[in-house]
Amino acid sequence: MGIDPAPCLPMHSSLPSAWATARDARLHLGVSEKTLSRWRAAGLLKPGEHWRRKFPSPNSPVLYRLDQCEAAMNEATARSAHLLEPCVAMSAGRKRGAPGHGRVCRQRLA
């Protein structure tokens, strides 16, 4: 009569949550909680967008948006080939041992 026959979800369901604990975030992102803290302090992770406090208190646990944090990590680590491997990009097309082959890399990196 007054009881709804619809099944209840368990407390810890497998449905994704918008906000994850620091422990879940570190496991998902593959970094330590200290690294997450450093990224917050450095401004890589922005309050309200990437993280928030569970309660409005400075000592409250931090919660993270995993999708937003992952996007910030990807953006911060994305580099073009010439930035990652300047010697390879600059010496492309030159044969090893050709005049200026090694000198270009040393001059560029100096």
C-alpha positions as CSV (number, residue, x, y, z in Angstrom):
1,M,0.0,0.0,0.0
2,G,2.4,2.7,1.1
3,I,5.6,0.9,0.1
4,D,7.2,1.6,-3.2
5,P,8.2,-1.7,-4.9
6,A,11.1,0.0,-6.9
7,P,14.5,-1.4,-5.9
8,C,16.8,0.9,-3.9
9,L,20.3,1.6,-5.0
10,P,23.0,0.4,-2.6
11,M,24.9,3.1,-0.7
12,H,28.1,2.5,-2.7
13,S,26.7,2.0,-6.2
14,S,28.8,1.8,-9.3
15,L,27.2,5.0,-10.7
16,P,29.8,7.7,-11.4
17,S,29.7,10.6,-9.0
18,A,30.4,14.2,-10.1
19,W,32.9,14.6,-7.2
20,A,35.4,12.0,-6.0
21,T,37.4,11.9,-2.8
22,A,41.1,12.6,-2.8
23,R,41.8,8.9,-2.4
24,D,39.7,8.0,-5.4
25,A,41.2,10.9,-7.4
26,R,44.8,9.7,-6.7
27,L,44.0,6.2,-7.7
28,H,42.2,7.2,-10.9
29,L,44.8,9.8,-11.9
30,G,47.8,7.8,-10.8
31,V,49.4,10.5,-8.6
32,S,49.7,11.0,-4.9
33,E,47.4,13.1,-2.7
34,K,50.5,15.4,-2.1
35,T,50.8,15.9,-5.9
36,L,47.1,16.9,-6.1
37,S,47.7,19.4,-3.3
38,R,50.7,20.8,-5.1
39,W,48.7,21.1,-8.3
40,R,46.0,23.0,-6.4
41,A,48.6,25.4,-4.9
42,A,50.2,25.9,-8.3
43,G,46.8,26.7,-9.9
44,L,46.8,23.8,-12.3
45,L,43.6,22.6,-10.6
46,K,41.2,25.5,-10.1
47,P,38.6,25.7,-7.2
48,G,35.1,25.1,-8.3
49,E,36.1,23.7,-11.7
50,H,38.5,20.9,-10.7
51,W,38.1,20.7,-6.9
52,R,36.0,21.9,-4.0
53,R,35.7,21.4,-0.3
54,K,33.1,18.8,1.0
55,F,31.9,21.4,3.5
56,P,32.5,25.2,3.6
57,S,35.4,24.9,6.0
58,P,39.2,25.2,5.4
59,N,39.8,21.9,7.2
60,S,37.1,20.0,5.2
61,P,38.2,17.2,2.9
62,V,38.8,18.1,-0.8
63,L,36.7,16.5,-3.5
64,Y,37.8,16.4,-7.2
65,R,36.0,16.2,-10.6
66,L,37.9,13.4,-12.2
67,D,37.0,14.3,-15.8
68,Q,38.1,17.9,-15.3
69,C,41.3,16.9,-13.5
70,E,42.2,14.4,-16.2
71,A,41.6,17.1,-18.9
72,A,43.8,19.6,-17.0
73,M,46.6,16.9,-16.7
74,N,46.3,16.2,-20.4
75,E,46.5,19.8,-21.4
76,A,49.4,20.5,-19.0
77,T,51.4,17.6,-20.4
78,A,50.6,18.1,-24.1
79,R,53.6,19.3,-26.0
80,S,54.5,19.4,-29.6
81,A,57.4,17.3,-30.9
82,H,59.8,20.3,-31.3
83,L,59.5,21.1,-27.6
84,L,59.9,17.5,-26.4
85,E,62.8,16.6,-28.7
86,P,64.4,19.8,-30.0
87,C,67.5,18.0,-31.4
88,V,65.5,15.5,-33.3
89,A,63.2,18.1,-34.8
90,M,66.0,20.4,-35.7
91,S,68.3,17.8,-37.2
92,A,65.5,16.1,-39.2
93,G,66.7,15.6,-42.7
94,R,70.4,15.9,-41.8
95,K,72.5,12.8,-41.9
96,R,74.3,11.8,-38.7
97,G,77.9,13.1,-38.9
98,A,77.0,15.8,-41.4
99,P,78.5,19.3,-40.8
100,G,76.4,21.1,-38.2
101,H,74.4,18.0,-37.1
102,G,75.4,18.0,-33.4
103,R,76.2,21.7,-33.3
104,V,72.6,22.6,-34.0
105,C,71.4,20.7,-30.9
106,R,74.1,22.1,-28.6
107,Q,73.4,25.7,-29.8
108,R,69.7,25.3,-29.4
109,L,69.8,23.8,-26.0
110,A,72.5,26.2,-24.6
